[in-house]
Amino acid sequence: MAIARYIVARLLKALAVLIAIAVLNFLLIHAAPGDPAAVMAGEAGAADEIFLQQLREKFGLDRPFHVQLWSYLAGILQFDLGFSYRQELPVAKLILDRLPATLLLTGTAFLISILLGVLLGALAAVRVGRWADSAITTLALIFYATPLFWIALMAILLFSVQLDWLPAYGFETVGSGYTGLERVGDIARHLVLPALTLGLFFMAIYARMTRASMLETAGQDFVKTARAKGLADGPILRRHILRNAILPVVTLAGLQAGQIVGGAVLTETVFAWPGIGRLMFEALLQRDYNLLLGVFLVSSALVLLFNLITDLVYLVVDPRISLAK
Amino acid sequence: MSPTKDFWRRFRRNRGATIGLALVWVVIAIAILAPILYPQSPWRMVQRPFLPPFAVEGFWFGTDTLGRDIGAGLAYGARVSLLIGLVSTLVALLIGIPIGAVAGYFAGRWDDALMRFTEFFQTIPSFALAIVLVAILEPSLGSIVLAIAIVGWPPVARLVRGEFLSLRSREYVQAAVLSGQRPSAIIFRQILPNTLSPVIVLASLMVATAILLESSLSFLGLGDPNVMSWGYMIGAARTVLRQAWWMSVFPGLAILLTVLALNLIGEGLNDALNPRLARKGR
């Protein structure tokens, strides 16, 4: 029961944040220079006056501000994100079509970054001061300073152009006619480079964090107690140090979720990955503000989802939290 | 030993930080000397297009798809990166410090409200928000600085708040309250100076993040169209990656080295100024 209440409270909070983001979105449309109707039509010029007038009437742009805000929010609650006049499709449909690819990419990158990051960070902490530690620390420092889009380009140069190991662009081989397992394998091969490059930057962050956190935990009294009790190094490391040291990493991972979704814009653009990040880039190129703001709203919602998952993971990993009161 | 000398002694003991500082000085020198090193505008076509590096004397970095000198682009790009990194960090500090100070000093309801506000900005995917802001305000140095500052201030506010919360109950603050000083005087003259060292560490790391963010924005075509920047160069070279590696490799290395150097300086400052405190802010 306690867990159910906890989850409901979290969901309500997420909903409140989502509404706040929708309000921000609405304000941004109005902050854009010029007529909001022109913004919605996707850059003025192309749209004639009659069309703009229709838009004004449809969205009530001539009505008072709060009425407009209300109808905008009501629309969002019905999954109406407006219409992309450039692509001639509803924004919600454009985004829904692209969402699975982004979920696959960001989800894989998230897993890679946290698993590899914790593993490498822990290894560095165990071997502190030795060459493995120096190598991992230096690598993390470099990845942490490298622009994501540039790593992506360099990965294409090395693994696709030079070595010809992996495909550089797209979601799957076009016109290959693969089905079933063959198709899954094909998509997986296309996923490797984008997911790795997106994951590496975050892996660097988690590795540094895990290392620092483990070294700090290892110096604490309860670890000395465990040692004094005669426990072997292995169990101390796993059950006492790692279990406690991983908590700040999980917190950080939750905070970083937004960055991964943002990073997807760059990775998807470079690898022509058909997700909402790429959609955002297309919206930018075409000055399609309505689509741009729609993607922004949905990616914020994705972040909230990732945060929610982190909160649930916390329930599992934190030895101090017990909801079964 | 004076505090400044002591600080330098500790900073220099950190090898990475010393290398980082030297590197940043080099980048600053290149940025300042750009008009002397390359008197011609980086936008001018000066050689044949697609000239590989080291092929013609004086064009060590080669030329781009339009025959513009990549060396000139690198030098002028350094100006934009440093300028945007510094100014946007300053603006983020100007937003974050007052919010954090008020939240931490008054605590209670103010703290709750301001921290909800800060958390909200931390939840929004910052890169996506920056894209939307620059796109809607039209790309320019001003809008890029503003966007980076708007997504960058929350960690500052949280850090300053934490410091204020722990300092507000100290005796010297209590004494100032009892002596009838106004809250603004206590905040700015008594407490704020004591929070500076972790803020300086965070700021040095924020400059690095801002440079990364600026390069990502201009890579996507959201740079100021009137100034040459490293991200723009890579974005323009992306489509010819297979034919002309040097057009993307050199500007990328420039970003990598500059950001790495700033991060190293940040770590050195952290070790020299406050061994434990500052890591929390990130």
Interface residues (C-beta under 8 A of the other chain):
Chain A: V17 A20 I21 L24 L28 A31 A32 P33 V39 L141 I142 Y144 A145 T146 P147 L148 F149 W150 L153 M154 I156 L157 V161 A212 L255 G258 Q259 V261 G262 G263 V265 L266 T269 V270 M280 F281 L284 L285 R287 Y289 L292 L293 V295 F296 S299 S300 L302 V303 L304 N307
Chain B: F120 Q122 T123 I124 P125 S126 F127 A128 L129 I131 V132 L133 A135 I136 L137 E138 A208 L212 S215 S216 F219 L220 G221 L222 G231 I234 G235 R238 L241 R242 W245 S248 V249 G252 I255 L256 V259 L260 N263 L264 R279
